[in-house]
Amino acid sequence: MEEEDLDDLHDSIAGNIKDTVLILGPELAVAPDGKDYKTYFKELAQNESDTVSKYFDVENLFALRDGVHSRGLRKKVKKFYSEVGDAALLNSIARIKFPLIVNVSPDLALVKTYEQMGMKQGEDFEYRCFRGEPNQDELDDPSCEKPIIYNICGSVDENYSLILTHGKLFETMEHLLQENSLPDTINNFINGNRNFIFLGFNFESWHYQLICHKFKIGKSNQEDTTVISTPDYGDNELVGLVMGNHFSMDFTGENPAQCIERIVDFCEDEYPGSLRETGSTNQQIKSVYVSYKWKDEGDTSAITKESIVDWLEDELPKKSDHVKLIRDATTMSYGDSVDSFMTRIGKGKAVVRVLSDGYLRSKYCMDEAMRVDKYKDKDKRIFTVVLDDLILDDDCLERYRKYWRDESQAIYDRIDEHHTDIVSKNKERNKRDNQIAFEIYEFLDYFLTQVKQELYLPVKKTDLNKTDTVLLASADSNDKLNKFVDDLLEKLNE
């Protein structure tokens, strides 16, 4: 979407906040340590293998071996959702006087944010939860002066409402789709030809599409009705066809934080009175996500990669309080964590890519690079470090293309070898790997061109060395490393 079109969309919404419904999706659920919900629940399913046979990440559901013994699982799910919430994003959302916020995640993070602002439940805002049965609580109409937060898929404070299995999801959707399932004031407001903003959805799961159907999105003939969604999953054919054609939804190409910040800017500049004060946010945690090739067992050359990341982790807190560095520790979470982080990148967030020869030869790293590239970086929050074993000469493109051609062929040969049911899982995994290898091959030209243009901090092996207990920067490299950290902190503090 062109910048001018984006401005028109956000200007239209900022000027009509009183007629806008904000809908918060599952991708916004992130723990204080930066762990996203998919990573957490994958690990939980593995640790609770006596109770859980499988975790379905698209629907965010579990297959239970024995429902009788699911109490411990429910308790851990509740604990996760009781702690989630990105403070910077939530404060930006809370500044805007949305009259109705619908939350499909069972957390109470926005409720807590309102309360931290001094707003009292029942007086300054209302909170309700769909319990799987007709809900006719008496409520005032949603308004900018007294907004309503409505959890449509359960809540951590309502044990029975939590959706953990397909059976519970089917039951909830069955009740939700009934005509009188929502309070009259909420139902009337939603069906009143409103604007809709969806933050943090991928829409691959059918039940999110059914929620759109429940809200009658796309059924209005009014030309001034706006429906936008971030981030952009429009390149997924299923999502693009269903959400674009049937629900008239525009994928803006931003991430949720950028979308909200843009609306805040329009409200400040053009529409006085559409924002509320949230108090100081100076003490909020600032986060830096580091994408790099981990040290493989027996890989002595990886000392520089580990050292630069260790050095950043050590140096950032010295120069600024409340700065947290996030790095993936296992291949299990690769992709999920960076998607979650990029969804929230904006105020107090930045990404550092530590590129090396091993990075460009790793399917995990290059898959992560492609995921990072999906998000617009208009605020220049992606920083690039290039280690000296990555030689960006005229032959580098063909060198890495040859590597991924050979890798794809090797994977294809392995697929050919698998003919029995016993190895069917390996065959499917190899097919996915082959697809990734091809996508990396196609991505290389653009990526290497981009890296050459954005080369920010080249690092030599002599720039940073590690003893048993101390990270040492050489004298001639100290200035450039410090400038890098200062520039990174300046961006975090914007």
MOJO-V810358 format. One record per residue. RES is the residue in one small letter. PHI is phi as a letter, one per 20 degrees, with the letter a starting at -180 (none if undefined). PSI is psi as a letter, one per 40 degrees, with the letter a starting at -180 (NA if undefined). OMEGA is omega as a letter, one per 40 degrees, with the letter a starting at -180 (999 if undefined). Layout:
RES|PHI|PSI|OMEGA ; RES|PHI|PSI|OMEGA
This chain:
m|none|h|a ; e|f|i|a ; e|g|d|a ; e|f|d|i ; d|f|d|i ; l|f|d|i ; d|g|d|i ; d|f|d|i ; l|f|d|a ; h|f|d|i ; d|f|d|i ; s|f|d|a ; i|f|d|a ; a|f|d|i ; g|e|e|a ; n|c|f|a ; i|g|d|a ; k|f|e|i ; d|d|f|a ; t|d|h|i ; v|d|h|i ; l|e|h|a ; i|c|h|a ; l|e|h|a ; g|e|i|a ; p|f|d|a ; e|f|e|i ; l|e|e|a ; a|f|h|a ; v|c|h|a ; a|f|i|i ; p|g|d|i ; d|e|e|i ; g|n|e|a ; k|f|h|i ; d|e|i|a ; y|f|d|a ; k|f|d|i ; t|f|d|a ; y|f|d|a ; f|f|d|i ; k|f|d|i ; e|f|d|i ; l|f|d|i ; a|f|d|i ; q|f|d|a ; n|f|d|a ; e|d|f|a ; s|f|d|i ; d|f|d|a ; t|d|d|a ; v|d|h|i ; s|e|d|a ; k|a|i|i ; y|d|h|i ; f|d|h|a ; d|f|d|i ; v|f|d|a ; e|e|e|a ; n|l|f|a ; l|c|i|i ; f|d|i|i ; a|d|h|a ; l|e|h|i ; r|f|d|a ; d|b|h|a ; g|f|d|a ; v|f|d|a ; h|d|f|a ; s|e|e|a ; r|f|d|i ; g|f|d|i ; l|f|d|a ; r|g|d|a ; k|f|d|a ; k|f|d|i ; v|f|d|i ; k|f|d|i ; k|f|d|i ; f|f|d|a ; y|f|d|i ; s|f|e|a ; e|d|e|a ; v|f|i|i ; g|p|h|i ; d|e|h|a ; a|f|d|a ; a|f|d|a ; l|f|d|a ; l|f|d|i ; n|f|d|i ; s|f|d|i ; i|f|d|a ; a|f|d|i ; r|f|d|a ; i|e|h|a ; k|e|g|i ; f|f|h|i ; p|f|d|a ; l|c|h|i ; i|c|h|i ; v|d|h|a ; n|d|h|i ; v|e|e|i ; s|e|i|a ; p|e|e|a ; d|f|i|i ; l|d|f|a ; a|f|d|a ; l|f|d|i ; v|g|d|i ; k|f|d|i ; t|f|d|i ; y|g|d|a ; e|f|d|i ; q|f|d|i ; m|e|e|a ; g|n|e|i ; m|e|h|a ; k|d|h|i ; q|f|h|a ; g|n|d|i ; e|d|d|a ; d|d|d|i ; f|b|i|i ; e|d|i|i ; y|c|h|i ; r|c|i|i ; c|c|h|i ; f|f|h|a ; r|d|e|i ; g|n|e|i ; e|b|i|i ; p|g|h|a ; n|c|h|a ; q|d|f|i ; d|g|i|i ; e|f|h|a ; l|c|i|i ; d|f|i|i ; d|f|i|i ; p|g|h|i ; s|b|i|i ; c|f|d|a ; e|f|d|i ; k|c|g|a ; p|f|i|i ; i|d|h|i ; i|d|h|a ; y|c|h|i ; n|e|h|a ; i|e|e|a ; c|c|f|i ; g|n|i|a ; s|b|i|i ; v|f|d|i ; d|e|e|i ; e|c|g|a ; n|g|d|a ; y|f|d|a ; s|f|e|a ; l|f|h|a ; i|d|h|a ; l|d|d|a ; t|c|i|i ; h|f|d|i ; g|g|d|i ; k|f|d|i ; l|f|d|i ; f|g|d|a ; e|f|d|a ; t|f|d|a ; m|f|d|i ; e|f|d|i ; h|f|d|a ; l|f|d|a ; l|f|e|i ; q|f|i|a ; e|f|d|a ; n|d|f|a ; s|f|d|a ; l|d|i|i ; p|g|i|a ; d|g|d|a ; t|f|d|i ; i|f|d|i ; n|f|d|a ; n|f|d|a ; f|f|d|a ; i|f|d|a ; n|e|e|a ; g|e|f|i ; n|l|f|a ; r|e|i|i ; n|e|i|a ; f|c|h|i ; i|c|h|i ; f|d|h|i ; l|d|h|i ; g|m|f|i ; f|d|i|i ; n|d|e|i ; f|m|e|i ; e|f|d|a ; s|e|h|a ; w|f|d|a ; h|f|d|i ; y|f|d|i ; q|f|d|i ; l|f|d|i ; i|f|d|i ; c|f|d|i ; h|f|d|i ; k|g|d|a ; f|e|e|a ; k|l|f|i ; i|f|h|a ; g|n|e|a ; k|e|e|a ; s|f|i|i ; n|e|e|a ; q|f|h|a ; e|f|d|a ; d|e|e|i ; t|f|h|a ; t|d|h|i ; v|c|h|a ; i|c|i|a ; s|b|i|i ; t|c|i|e ; p|f|a|a ; d|e|h|i ; y|d|e|a ; g|f|e|i ; d|f|e|i ; n|f|h|a ; e|g|d|a ; l|f|d|a ; v|f|d|a ; g|f|d|a ; l|f|d|a ; v|f|d|a ; m|f|d|a ; g|f|d|a ; n|f|d|a ; h|f|d|a ; f|d|e|i ; s|l|f|a ; m|e|h|i ; d|e|h|i ; f|e|h|a ; t|e|e|a ; g|n|e|i ; e|e|i|i ; n|d|i|a ; p|g|d|a ; a|f|d|i ; q|f|d|i ; c|g|d|a ; i|f|d|i ; e|f|d|i ; r|f|d|i ; i|f|d|i ; v|g|d|a ; d|f|d|i ; f|f|d|i ; c|f|d|a ; e|f|d|a ; d|e|d|a ; e|d|d|a ; y|c|g|i ; p|g|i|i ; g|n|e|a ; s|e|e|i ; l|c|i|i ; r|d|i|i ; e|f|h|i ; t|d|e|a ; g|n|a|a ; s|f|h|i ; t|d|e|a ; n|f|d|a ; q|e|e|i ; q|f|i|i ; i|f|h|i ; k|d|i|a ; s|c|h|i ; v|c|h|i ; y|e|h|a ; v|d|h|i ; s|d|h|a ; y|b|i|i ; k|e|h|a ; w|f|i|i ; k|f|h|i ; d|f|i|i ; e|f|h|a ; g|n|e|a ; d|e|g|a ; t|f|d|a ; s|f|e|a ; a|f|e|a ; i|g|d|a ; t|f|d|i ; k|f|d|i ; e|f|d|a ; s|f|d|a ; i|f|d|i ; v|f|d|i ; d|f|d|a ; w|f|d|i ; l|f|d|a ; e|f|d|i ; d|e|d|a ; e|e|d|a ; l|g|d|i ; p|f|d|i ; k|f|d|a ; k|e|e|a ; s|b|h|i ; d|f|i|i ; h|m|f|i ; v|d|h|a ; k|c|h|i ; l|d|h|a ; i|d|h|i ; r|b|h|i ; d|f|i|i ; a|d|e|a ; t|b|i|i ; t|f|e|a ; m|g|d|a ; s|e|e|a ; y|g|h|a ; g|n|d|a ; d|f|d|a ; s|f|d|a ; v|f|d|i ; d|f|d|i ; s|f|d|a ; f|f|d|a ; m|f|d|i ; t|f|d|a ; r|d|e|a ; i|f|h|a ; g|r|b|a ; k|g|h|i ; g|m|e|a ; k|c|i|i ; a|b|i|i ; v|d|h|i ; v|d|h|i ; r|d|h|i ; v|d|h|a ; l|e|h|i ; s|b|i|i ; d|g|d|i ; g|f|d|i ; y|f|d|a ; l|f|e|i ; r|d|e|a ; s|d|h|i ; k|f|d|a ; y|f|d|a ; c|f|d|a ; m|f|d|i ; d|f|d|i ; e|f|d|i ; a|f|d|i ; m|f|d|i ; r|f|d|i ; v|f|d|a ; d|f|e|a ; k|f|d|a ; y|e|h|i ; k|f|h|a ; d|d|f|a ; k|f|d|a ; d|e|e|i ; k|l|f|i ; r|d|e|i ; i|d|h|a ; f|d|i|a ; t|d|h|i ; v|d|h|i ; v|d|h|i ; l|e|i|a ; d|f|e|i ; d|e|e|i ; l|e|h|a ; i|e|h|a ; l|e|g|i ; d|e|a|a ; d|f|d|a ; d|e|e|a ; c|f|d|a ; l|f|d|a ; e|f|d|a ; r|f|d|a ; y|f|d|i ; r|f|d|i ; k|f|d|i ; y|g|d|a ; w|f|d|i ; r|f|d|a ; d|f|d|i ; e|f|d|i ; s|f|d|i ; q|f|d|i ; a|f|d|i ; i|f|d|i ; y|f|d|i ; d|f|d|i ; r|f|d|i ; i|f|d|a ; d|f|d|a ; e|f|e|a ; h|e|h|a ; h|c|e|a ; t|d|i|i ; d|f|d|a ; i|f|d|a ; v|d|e|a ; s|f|d|i ; k|f|d|i ; n|f|d|a ; k|f|d|i ; e|f|d|i ; r|f|d|i ; n|f|d|i ; k|f|d|i ; r|f|d|i ; d|f|d|i ; n|f|d|i ; q|f|d|i ; i|f|d|i ; a|g|d|i ; f|f|d|i ; e|f|d|i ; i|f|d|i ; y|g|d|a ; e|f|d|a ; f|e|d|a ; l|g|d|a ; d|g|d|i ; y|f|d|a ; f|f|d|a ; l|f|d|i ; t|f|d|i ; q|f|d|a ; v|f|d|i ; k|f|d|a ; q|f|d|a ; e|d|e|a ; l|g|h|a ; y|d|d|a ; l|c|g|i ; p|f|h|a ; v|c|h|i ; k|e|i|i ; k|g|d|a ; t|e|e|a ; d|f|d|a ; l|b|h|a ; n|c|i|a ; k|c|h|i ; t|e|a|a ; d|f|d|a ; t|c|e|a ; v|c|h|i ; l|e|h|a ; l|d|h|i ; a|e|h|i ; s|f|i|a ; a|g|d|a ; d|f|e|i ; s|d|e|a ; n|f|d|a ; d|f|d|a ; k|f|d|i ; l|f|d|i ; n|f|d|i ; k|f|d|i ; f|g|d|i ; v|f|d|i ; d|f|d|i ; d|f|d|i ; l|f|d|i ; l|f|d|i ; e|f|d|i ; k|f|d|i ; l|f|d|a ; n|e|e|a ; e|f|NA|999
